[in-house]
Amino acid sequence: MSAMRVVPTGELERERRAARRTRFTWIAGAALLTLALTVQPFRDTDVWWHLALGQLITTHGIPAHEPFSFLPAAYPWVGQQWLYEVLLAGLVGAGGAALASAVMGAVAVVALVVAALAVPRTARVGGVWLAIGILLSGLVMAQVVGVRGQVISLAGVAAVLFVIARWREGRTGFVWLLPALFLVWANMHAGFIVGLAILALALPLARALAPATAIARKPLAAALGLSLLATLINPAGIALYGYVAETFMNPTITQVVTEWMSPDFHNVWVQLFEAEAILLVVLWVIGGGPDRFDAVLAVAALAATLQAQRNISLFALIAVPQIALYGSRAWRLRIAPRLRARRTATAPRAASLIAVAAITAVAAAVATTVVPRLTSSASAAFESSRYPKAAADYVAAHFARDRLYTADSWGGYLAFRFPEGRVVFLYDETAIFGSAALQRYLDVHLLRKDWATVLSSESVHHAIVGDNSQEAAAFHEIGWTIDCHDATSGSLVMTAPTMAPSKVSSPLAVPTTAATAC
Amino acid sequence: MTTMAEPVVRVHARSRRWLEELVSPGGLFVSAIVILALFPVTSIIRDPDFWWHLRAGQLIVDHGALLGTDPFTYTVSSHAWTMHEWLSEVFFAVVQRAGGLGPIVLILSVVTWIGIVCILLRAALRAPNRFVLGLGVLLGVIAGYPIWGPRVQMVTFCFSALTLLLVERHLVRGGRAIWLLVPLFLVWSNLHSGFIIGLGFIAVVIVAELAGRRLGMPDNASSSRVRALIPVLVACAVVSMINPNGPGILLYAFQTQTSAAQQALILEWHSPDFHDWNVLPFGIMLVSLVALITVNRRLRARDAALVLVTAALALQSVRHIALFVAAATPVWINQADLLLRRRRGRAVQRRPGAMPPLRLRVLTFAALAVTLFAAFVAGRLVPAMRAQPGSLAYAQEFPVCATRWLATAPRPLNIFNQYGEGGFLSYQLSSRGDKVFVFGDAALMGDALLYRYAAVEAVQPSWESIIRSAGTDIVLFDTGTPLANVMAHSTRWVNVYHDPLSVAFVPVDKQSALNLPPAPASYPPGDPCSQLKVASSVNGGTQNP
């Protein structure tokens, strides 16, 4: 007869509470640490034109046509992120860039935590593995989060994964949250398409998580249908899908926007993604194999990432619950039996004190990292160093209404600085502009055969360009002169000659004196 | 009591079994794939580095010694030159003098094909289903398409595949054939610095098998056979040092991996672009392999290690796709075969249908093989072998017409050139005394020069000072590049030559001193340069090699 441990009910309840506290401590600690990665200044160059649009929508409503550029856009304006833009403008208006950074950083962390909680309850995944999943994926996606609409989609995907996990446990009621989620999501970011795709995959592939649980596919199918309809409740209606298709299928986009290119595996951040992908496969193999839904989801995210590096964050998010689940399983199957560690029980009160102390220490450490980024001086310094602020100030003072050329990465900033008068050449809302406008921009940016002709035919007489850029060297050869040098951001303000120059007798020399500063 | 006839009967029975297998439907499929694999690996020489290797080989043969410094550039002529491929270069020079480029194309194509055959043989050690075997080899051949072509790197591909075959054969069957690796590495280390990959593969297999045994992974090789690889590895490393560069050759091979400039600036060292249709099959092979491993959950330690290492290398640099194909194709085949066996194990087995007579099957096989091989020879091999450096095929890839014009210049010139054309220019013009700014031995060029070149190619503001300060007489670049399109507007430079592929500029203040001949206004009918105009306008422009 085997010995059984009889545990009084009270002690059982205390053990359960202690386990929950421990789990919470690990998750909270990991979430706090990840905050140091996700709270970012305005690093994404698109934030500025989104902000400009938010301000425009707040005062004038959603524009019918592209409002900032003098290039003719191929398609009517699709306000597919109007709600995000209005909220962004509200955050910046209320608390400056710092508030927007803090809020979007918190949203990214919430996404990671919600994704971690998508592990099956029956798997009893410990807090340690949840924390590992959160931290590792937080590190992998650190370069692509911050103040950007994509973070909204990460939160949406996390919510979808959570709902699917609960549905697989037999808690069907959760699926009725989806239509409301998609209604909001479709008005904040076009990444809702990914959420619909995940649901469509779950419908045929996902199995019940517990043997005795019957999975009801009809409610999920109905929720998916309602969610699809909910996405049509947006200013563009069904045209939103045309916009999404144009974004995904336009080959010119991969020439303009770095994020749509395949990952560069020389980059250490991409190597982290590579390491996480390898770890996931290893954990699948030694952890008894993945569930087919998990496998298909992760492999699809991997394939999507090889196509476009912006999908690194999607893969990382999908990997959070899987690393936790299969890592925990692999540990129990392979490693734990080989360890002969003695487990000494810690008194519950001491464990609580340790947990509180650890959380406090982590919070303090994170605060010392994050808070300095959120001051107005830090935001201003970042803006000046990353974007041609001083150059734009000069232009505002001298040729506010004239058309400007700049690289697409700064186009969004100039749209924010000069929202009226249609003076901007192009920014990264590539799906609206269409191929013709994009090629026109690329003719100049890539110095193709007719680059000089494009500038004259579009009546562009001023430019803000990088002081080490090919445009600066090229414009100099056709007689453009330097008005001023913004050394902080490394930009030049250049102006075309009023008459055709007879001779440009020397190469471009970037001025370095204070007299020539913007 | 055995008789003399019994061994003969056994051999005859074995031969018949082999023949039956060869002419079975699966055997036909595999044989067809093996012959079809000849097509993508055979072409004219597109490797831009081939030309300076050939010229270097000619100089080695003429001087009877390796070159201590490079005779091709006017920028880094003082740099010490580690001629790590001297034996390949001498081989090219000797063969080219004997029979032109044709035999070189043939030999390098066959070398690549042998590598593919080694992959097949390694996969066949585990007796997979023949259709899976053929499909896997086909996938590997397609995945490697961006890299195939007559080039020295294919020596490393072939020898890597051969190394893995011998290692696998040793681990599965034992024996002394593994010691063939020692003379292989002796030759390899003098042919191409990629021999370090071979050493790495052997080391990875040893470590993986030892670790896999401890982790309880399936299908481990016997520990005695694994241990027997260690002295083989040591012997291979020792003989690798028997080359003109001595033990230093081992460190040289790592230079490229640790050079930030080479990794950042040279296209082949860039990560694969999965928007490129040529690269997509590699992505499909990688993702499908991950899926197969996940479904089967049965992977040998050495397979896991080889796939991991080569996948990481291939994702880092597109040129390493060939190594991934060499290492991972047999793993893909094995995993696909495992999946097929599991599915067949569940399915009701169908009785195979009656096969046609053996003689008819042999005739079918022979007809198929002869037809495919004849198509290869007529449609692919002969045209590739017959193309000469001055032909239209090469004129569309390299500045043939521009070099013809430059050869009429009254004196040697310092040419600022496109990186990928330095080799061809050196081959064609170095005997005249013309020098180039840069060519494809990036380790010899050094990071500093590579960064300077990149600044010019990217038309950074310092472009002109870099060109002039190096002592450049003439800039020869591809038509339609940013540099060419900017120089066309510069009043300090004058366009002195233009064809659909190349354009040349000289400084205005040097134009009269250089006294260059005028660019040809036209070419005789049938001349490749006149056809280049027509062909390029049909093709809509040229691409950089």
Interface residues (C-beta under 8 A of the other chain):
Chain A: P251 T254 M261 S262 P263 D264 F265 H266 E274 I278 V281 W284 V285 G288 G289 P290 A295 V299 L302 A303 L306 Q307 R334 L446 L447 R448 K449 W451 A452 D467 N468 S469 Q470 A472 A473 A474 H476 E477 I478 S502 K503 V504 S505 S506 P507 L508 A509 V510
Chain B: L215 G216 Q263 A264 H270 S271 P272 D273 F274 H275 G283 L286 V287 V290 A291 I293 T294 V295 R297 L299 L308 A312 L315 Q316 A458 V459 Q460 P461 S462 W463 E464 S465 G480 P482 N485 V486 H489 S490 T491 R492
